[in-house]
Amino acid sequence: PVFLGVLLNRMAPRQCKVAGTFSPVLGVIAGLLNIGASVTTCAGPIRASGFSLQFACIVLHTIGGIIGYQAAKAMKYEERLCRTLAIETAMKSSAFGYLVTSLHFGAFDARVPSAVSLIWMNILGAALSVYWKGRPA
């Protein structure tokens, strides 16, 4: 996706600028559909898992974001790049884990941690984006 985006921006910058006005909304819709599809297939086990699984997923994505930010800071990158790396590492996709467990493991509940992680990954990534949007880099 990154390579395709760079290529399209280089070949059709005007069209990419137009697409950029509505692509955030499409990203949110795609994220919601991804979460909805994952959560609805295992809603019961998610509820039964309780707070401990929720907490573990929150900590996982929070620590990922902190490590991404601090690693970039330690390498003396500019603030904007540090923030981008924090968001990207906080939002490492659990969709792949969900897909792998759905396809290759017989135990239905094996996909539950990835489904919960999908929820928190999107919430924390969005929260970081909103938090930093209003602050100068």
Salt bridges, closest charged atoms under 4 A:
GLU79 OE1 - LYS73 NZ 2.57
GLU79 OE2 - ARG83 NE 3.00
